[in-house]
Amino acid sequence: MQESKLFRIISRLYAMQQDVSTNKQVRRFEQFGIELCRVTLNHETGVYQLVEYRPYHEFEFDDLDLVAIEVYECLADMQLTF
């Protein structure tokens, strides 16, 4: 059985929460070798900033699940395009 795509996204975002070695954690998400979005976690505020590149949008979330859903939708949109 193949691992869930949403589970992999949540795992990466959860790792950001757990790693407190720096004040800000950054993860990039790509599809077919093309970077589609970037998530930055500010540990001081607990806010995730999501930047989507196609089309360009910036969002802020204070909930890991909401960020994961947005990242999933961003990646799924690209996959449906091809």
Buried (B, 14 or more C-beta within 10 A) or exposed (E): EEEEEBEEBBEBBEEBEEEEEEEEBEBEBEBEEEEBBBBBBEBEEEBBBBBBEEEEEEBEBEEBEEBBBBBBEBBEEBEEEE
